[in-house]
Amino acid sequence: MEQVSAFGPDVCLLDVMLPDIDGYALASHIRNMNPQLPIIFLTSKTQPNDIVKGFSSGGTDYLKKPFSMEELIVRIENQLKIMSRDVAASQSLPDEVRLKNYKFYPGKFELHTPTGVVKLSNRESQILAQLCAHTNSAVDRRELLQVVWGDDSFFNSRNLDVYIRKLRGYFAGADGIEIVTLKGKGYHFVVS
C-alpha cells in the first residue's frame, strides 16, 4: 500500500498468495485508494470462483500461471489503452450526471443515491458512463464489451452480466430509472 501510494503506478500487478494479506484484500484496499488504477492478478489460482473473486475485489484482468512475458506485456498495454479510453469517455461526460434523484460522478467513481453514496468500481463506472452516454437509446452489448474490456470474449460477457446486475441493484428503488435487456442486442438505459 505504501509503494502504491508513494510510487503512483500506471498499472498494478498482484499475486493472490502474499505473506501478510491476500491479493484480493490488497486489491480492495488499492481500489478504494485509486479507483482508476488497472490491477492485473498473476496467479496459479485458476478455479472459476478464484477468478470471480479477483474481479470482484477490484481486478481488471486475471492472468493464470504459467504465462509468457509477451502475453503479460500485451495485457499491460491493453489495460493502459482501456484506461486512456476511460479517461477520454469520462471527460466527454459532465462532472455530474443527474439521473432523476440520483447523481453520478464519473471522475470520482461515485453514485449518489437518495440513501447514500455508492463507491463504484472502475468497471461499474465505465459501464454506467457508457449507459449514461446513451441514455434512452440502445447500447450494443458487443460495443460495450469492446469499450470496457477491449474484447467481447465469453468470459468478459459473463462479467458484464455481473456488473449490470450490480448496477441494477443500485437503482432498485428508483422510480423511472431502469436498465432494460434487449435480447440479442444489448441494453436500453431508460431514464423517464
Sequence and secondary structure as in RCSB ss.txt:
>XXXX:A:sequence
MEQVSAFGPDVCLLDVMLPDIDGYALASHIRNMNPQLPIIFLTSKTQPNDIVKGFSSGGTDYLKKPFSMEELIVR
IENQLKIMSRDVAASQSLPDEVRLKNYKFYPGKFELHTPTGVVKLSNRESQILAQLCAHTNSAVDRRELLQVVWG
DDSFFNSRNLDVYIRKLRGYFAGADGIEIVTLKGKGYHFVVS
>XXXX:A:secstr
 HHHHHH  SSEEE S  SSS HHHHHHHHHHH TT  EEEEES  SHHHHHHHHHTT SEEEESS  HHHHHHH
HHHHHHHHHHHHHHHHHS S EEETTEEEETTTTEEEETTEEEE  HHHHHHHHHHHHTTTSEEEHHHHHHHHHS
S  HHHHHHHHHHHHHHHHHTTT TTEEEEEETTTEEEEEE 
